[in-house]
Amino acid sequence: MLSRVANNLIWLDRYMERGNGILSLLKVNFYANQDSPELFSWTPIINNFTTSENKFYTEDPIECIDFMVLNPSNANSILNIVTKARENARSVQEHISRELWLCINNYYLYLTNNDLSRRLREEDPVQFLEDLRKFHLIYYGTSDITQERGAAYNFMNVGKFLERVIQISDFTALKLIEIGKTSDNLEKSFYWKNLLLSVGGYQLYLKTHKSTFNEDHIISMVFQDKLFPRSVYYCVNKLSRHINQLIESNELEKNSLEFLLGKLESTIKYTTIESINAQGLHNYIEGIKDDIRNISANINSVYFSKAN
């Protein structure tokens, strides 16, 4: 497979995963901001997804959602993310199912409807965000039931799980900054609950640990749970599986990829909560992000640097 095609497939799923994560974060923060605006500001979210050249400030929920969803000057707005995903999908149409292409194209057409901004300002913003999230759920389902299990499918999943690990790490780091600013245990529990909701783990956590928000239990679930599909360990395990399938089919060169993935997987699996607390969760997260960046750079250097 040409390097350009593989790169577009990876970024197709990275963009769609990023968009889903942003919408989830916006929805959860909207609810929290309505109850406790002094605790759940919009500024950290905006700063996390914008560059220094494109700073934007507002504490108005509708203005923030509009900026994060529909603003063309924001590189990480949903509009721009889906536009980029559509461009990638169009360039690899022969490698993805027709249903998947139509799914992305329909999402793009929905976002470019001139009436959408008015709907945000006049209708329920939570329903507005949920309507957008449905496109991502349809995308995941369509990909799962229509995409051939070949190289294209594996490259797409590499992109999805790379992006998901980065997002989980970033969302946790975002909450750690807020948790570090308070000594109130009740406020800390609000932040931990907010994190679980943002990564889709709140319901599973309550089933497992009832209503007690224990920091160690949350860290263990978000980073080390084997069955939670948005835990870092689960994502790295899936990433390793898809990369190994690409190596076995000679779509990727072996190089040091297997070592890097094995090292990261073992680090997450065997690091105890006591060890994480001793080194500090922030340092632990930074270590994971460094390893993910090395894996991504390795794929780029081994494969995508080749001539098309």
C-alpha positions in Angstrom: 0.0 0.0 0.0 1.3 3.4 -0.9 2.5 5.5 2.1 0.2 8.4 1.1 -2.8 6.1 1.2 -1.8 4.5 4.6 -1.2 8.0 6.0 -4.7 9.2 4.9 -6.3 6.1 6.4 -4.6 6.7 9.7 -5.6 10.4 9.8 -9.1 9.6 8.7 -9.7 7.7 12.0 -7.6 10.1 14.1 -9.8 13.0 13.0 -13.0 11.2 13.7 -11.8 10.0 17.1 -10.7 13.5 18.0 -14.1 14.9 17.0 -15.9 12.4 19.1 -13.7 13.2 22.1 -14.2 17.0 21.8 -18.0 16.6 21.6 -18.1 14.4 24.7 -15.9 16.9 26.6 -18.2 19.8 25.5 -21.4 18.0 26.6 -20.0 17.0 30.0 -18.6 20.4 30.7 -21.8 22.1 29.7 -23.8 20.2 32.3 -21.1 20.7 35.0 -20.7 24.4 34.1 -24.5 24.9 34.6 -24.2 23.5 38.1 -20.8 24.9 39.2 -19.5 27.6 36.8 -16.8 28.5 39.3 -15.3 24.9 39.1 -15.9 24.1 35.4 -14.6 26.9 33.3 -14.5 26.8 29.5 -11.0 28.3 29.3 -9.0 25.0 29.9 -11.0 23.2 27.1 -10.4 26.0 24.6 -6.7 26.3 25.5 -6.3 22.5 25.1 -7.5 22.5 21.5 -6.2 25.8 20.2 -2.7 27.1 19.3 -1.0 30.1 20.7 -1.6 31.8 17.3 -5.3 31.2 17.5 -6.3 32.2 21.1 -9.9 32.6 21.9 -11.5 33.5 25.3 -15.1 33.2 26.4 -17.0 31.9 29.4 -20.3 31.9 27.5 -21.3 28.3 26.9 -22.9 28.9 23.5 -20.0 31.0 22.3 -17.6 28.3 23.3 -19.6 25.5 21.7 -19.9 27.6 18.5 -16.1 28.2 18.5 -15.3 24.5 19.1 -17.8 23.2 16.6 -18.4 25.6 13.8 -15.6 28.2 13.8 -13.6 27.9 10.5 -10.6 29.7 12.1 -10.2 27.1 14.8 -8.1 24.3 13.4 -9.6 21.8 15.8 -13.3 22.8 15.4 -15.6 19.9 14.5 -16.2 21.6 11.1 -12.5 21.6 10.3 -11.8 18.1 11.7 -14.7 16.5 9.7 -13.6 18.5 6.6 -10.1 17.0 6.9 -11.5 13.5 7.5 -13.7 13.9 4.4 -10.7 15.0 2.3 -8.8 11.9 3.5 -11.7 9.6 2.9 -12.2 11.0 -0.6 -8.6 10.3 -1.5 -8.8 6.7 -0.4 -12.3 5.8 -1.6 -11.1 2.7 -3.3 -9.8 1.4 0.1 -12.9 2.1 2.2 -16.5 0.9 1.9 -19.0 3.0 0.0 -21.2 3.1 3.1 -18.3 4.6 5.1 -17.7 7.3 2.5 -21.4 8.2 2.5 -21.4 8.4 6.3 -18.6 10.9 6.4 -19.9 12.9 3.4 -23.4 13.2 5.0 -21.8 14.4 8.3 -19.9 17.1 6.3 -23.0 18.2 4.5 -24.8 18.4 7.9 -22.1 20.6 9.4 -22.0 23.0 6.4 -25.7 23.7 6.6 -26.1 27.4 7.1 -28.9 26.8 9.6 -26.8 25.0 12.1 -25.4 28.1 13.9 -29.0 29.3 14.4 -30.0 26.0 15.8 -27.2 26.1 18.4 -28.4 29.5 19.6 -32.1 28.7 19.6 -32.4 25.1 20.6 -31.1 22.9 23.4 -27.2 22.9 23.1 -27.0 19.4 24.7 -29.3 18.0 22.0 -27.3 19.9 19.4 -24.1 18.1 20.6 -25.8 14.7 20.8 -27.0 15.1 17.2 -23.4 15.6 16.2 -22.1 12.7 18.3 -24.6 10.4 16.6 -22.7 10.8 13.3 -19.6 9.5 15.1 -21.4 6.5 16.5 -22.8 5.8 13.0 -19.3 6.1 11.7 -17.9 3.5 14.2 -20.8 1.1 13.5 -20.5 1.5 9.7 -16.8 0.9 9.8 -17.2 -2.1 12.0 -19.8 -3.9 9.8 -18.8 -2.8 6.3 -15.0 -2.4 6.2 -12.9 -5.3 4.9 -10.5 -6.6 7.5 -7.4 -5.9 5.5 -4.6 -3.4 5.6 -6.9 -0.4 5.3 -8.9 -1.5 8.4 -5.7 -2.0 10.4 -4.3 1.4 9.4 -7.6 3.1 10.4 -7.5 1.4 13.8 -3.9 2.4 14.3 -5.0 6.0 13.9 -8.1 5.6 16.1 -6.2 4.0 19.1 -3.2 6.4 18.8 -5.6 9.3 19.1 -7.6 7.7 21.9 -4.6 7.2 24.1 -3.5 10.8 23.5 -7.0 12.1 24.3 -7.4 10.0 27.5 -4.0 11.3 28.7 -4.8 14.9 27.8 -8.3 14.8 29.5 -6.8 13.3 32.7 -3.9 15.9 32.7 -6.5 18.6 32.3 -8.4 17.4 35.4 -5.2 17.0 37.4 -4.5 20.7 37.0 -7.9 21.6 38.4 -7.6 19.0 41.2 -4.2 20.4 42.2 -5.8 23.8 42.8 -8.1 22.6 45.6 -7.8 20.8 48.9 -11.6 20.3 49.2 -12.3 16.5 48.8 -15.8 17.2 47.5 -14.5 19.4 44.7 -11.9 16.8 43.8 -14.7 14.2 43.6 -16.6 16.5 41.2 -13.5 16.7 38.9 -12.9 12.9 39.0 -16.6 12.3 38.1 -16.2 14.8 35.3 -13.3 12.9 33.9 -15.2 9.6 34.0 -18.1 11.1 32.2 -15.8 12.6 29.6 -14.2 9.3 28.7 -17.4 7.3 28.9 -16.5 5.4 32.0 -18.9 6.8 34.6 -21.6 4.0 34.4 -19.0 1.2 34.4 -17.3 2.8 37.4 -20.6 2.9 39.4 -21.3 -0.7 38.6 -17.9 -1.7 39.8 -17.3 0.6 42.8 -20.8 2.0 43.6 -20.9 5.7 44.4 -17.6 6.2 46.1 -15.1 8.2 44.0 -11.8 6.7 45.1 -8.8 8.3 43.2 -6.8 5.0 43.0 -9.8 3.1 41.6 -10.4 5.8 39.0 -6.7 5.8 37.9 -6.7 2.0 37.7 -9.8 2.0 35.6 -8.8 4.8 33.2 -5.3 3.5 32.7 -5.2 -0.2 33.4 -8.6 -1.8 33.0 -8.5 -4.7 30.4 -12.1 -4.5 29.5 -13.0 -0.8 29.4 -12.7 0.2 25.7 -11.4 3.6 26.6 -8.7 2.6 29.1 -5.1 3.3 28.0 -4.2 -0.3 28.5 -7.1 -1.5 26.3 -6.2 1.0 23.6 -2.5 0.1 23.6 -3.3 -3.6 23.4 -5.5 -3.0 20.4 -2.9 -0.7 18.8 -0.3 -3.5 19.3 -2.6 -6.1 17.7 -3.3 -4.0 14.6 0.3 -3.0 14.1 1.4 -6.6 14.5 -1.1 -7.6 11.8 0.4 -5.0 9.5 3.9 -6.3 10.2 2.8 -9.9 9.5 1.2 -8.8 6.2 4.4 -6.9 5.3 2.6 -3.6 5.2 4.8 -2.3 8.0 8.5 -2.9 8.6 9.3 -4.5 12.0 12.1 -2.2 13.1 11.7 -1.4 16.8 7.9 -1.0 16.8 7.2 -4.3 18.5 9.7 -3.4 21.3 8.2 0.0 21.8 4.7 -1.3 22.0 5.7 -4.2 24.3 7.5 -1.8 26.6 4.5 0.6 26.8 2.0 -2.3 27.3 4.2 -3.8 30.1 4.7 -0.4 31.8 0.9 0.2 31.9 0.0 -3.4 32.9 2.6 -3.9 35.6 3.0 -0.5 37.2 1.2 -0.5 40.6 -1.0 2.3 41.9 1.6 2.8 44.6 4.3 3.3 42.0 2.1 5.7 40.0 1.5 7.7 43.2 5.1 7.7 44.1 6.3 9.2 40.7 3.2 11.4 40.4 0.3 10.8 38.0 1.3 13.7 35.9 4.8 12.2 35.3 3.2 8.8 34.6 1.0 10.4 31.9 3.9 12.3 30.4 5.8 9.0 30.1 2.9 7.4 28.3 2.5 10.3 25.9 6.3 10.2 25.2 6.1 6.5 24.3 3.1 7.1 22.1 4.9 9.9 20.3 7.9 7.6 19.8 5.6 4.9 18.3 4.0 7.4 16.0 7.4 8.8 14.9 8.7 5.3 14.4 5.8 4.5 12.0 6.4 7.8 10.2 10.2 7.2 9.8 10.0 3.5 8.9 7.0 3.7 6.5 5.8 7.1 5.5 9.3 8.5 4.7 9.4 6.1 1.7 8.7 7.4 -1.7 5.1 7.1 -2.9 
